[in-house]
Amino acid sequence: MSARTILVTIGLSAWLLASAVVFLIVSYTTFFGIAVIGLAICYVSTRFELDEDTSFLATRLQGGRDLPEEQRLAARHEQSLANQSARFFKLFGLGLAVIGLCGGLYYQL
């Protein structure tokens, strides 16, 4: 077996375990479980966004002027993609939280 096959197997096993945990959370807590998962996703994406901003600014201040134009543009492009991904997952988490809270409130009525 190759190393790639082993890594793919480990990754799929982790996804299976994570999906089982999410299924159990949602089945026992109904809509409020969806809200908790949404808040967790929002928290992780916000932390990622804040950590990336500080590390990027530190790198930019230290050696940004010494880099050639191509490397500065590549770094800026990577940062732009990371910010877009973090923003997407933050909005996705907020959406799940709103759906979970509204569904939970509706379920209680």
N, C-alpha and C positions, 0 to 999 in steps of 0.2 A: 504494500500500500504506500502511496506517495504521501508526502507531508500535506499537500493540498487537500487530499481526500480526508485526512484526519482532522484538519482545521475546519473544513466544511461540516463534517459530522459534529464536531464540538459546537460550532456556531448554531447548527440546526437544533441540537439538543438544548442549548441555552434558550433559543427562541421557544421551543416547546415547553420548557419549564416556566419561562416568563408568561407565556399565554395561559398555562394552567393556573398560575397564581392570580393573574388578572381575572380569569373566569371565576375563580373561587371568590375573589373580592367582590366582583359585581353580582354574583348570584346570592351572596349573603347580605349585601348592603344595598341592593337594587341601584337606584339612580344616584344615591349619595356616593357609592363606590366609583361611579363614573366621574363625579365631581372631584373626588380625591385623586384619582389618576390624572385628571386634567390639571389639577394644581401641582402635582408632582412633575409633570412634563413642563409646565410653565416655569417652575422653580429651577429645574435643571437647565433649560434653555437660557434663562436669565443669567444664571451663574456662568454658563459657557460664554455668553455675550460679554459679560463684565470682565471675565478673565482674559478673553481674547483682546478686548480693547486696551487693557492695561499692559499686556505683554507687547502688543503691537506698538503702542505709544512709546514704551521704553526702548524697543528696538529702533524705532524711527528716530527718536531723539539721540541715541548713541551713535548710530552709524548710517543714518539715512542719507546724509549728504555725500558720503564716501562711495555709495553704491552707484553703478552705472544706471543709466535711464531705463534700460530693459528690465533690470532686476527690481527697480522701484515700481515700475508698472506691473510686473508680475506679482509682487507682494501686495500691491494695492488691489489687484484683481482677486487674489486669493482671499483677502480680507473682505472684499465686497461679497464674494460667494458665501463666506462664513456668516456674515451679517444677515444675508438673505435667508439662509437656512435657519439661523437662530430666530429670526423674526417670524418665519413660517411656523416653527414649532411652538413659539410663544403664543401666537394667535390660535394655533390648533389646541393647545392646552387650555387657553381661556375659553375657547368654544366648547370644549368638553366640560369644563367646570360650569359654564352657564347652562348647558343642556342638562347636566346632572342635577344642578340645583333646581332649575325650573321643573324638570321631570319629577324630582323628589317632592317638591311642594305640590305639584298637581296630583301626584300619587297619594299624598296625605289628605287631600280634599276629597 
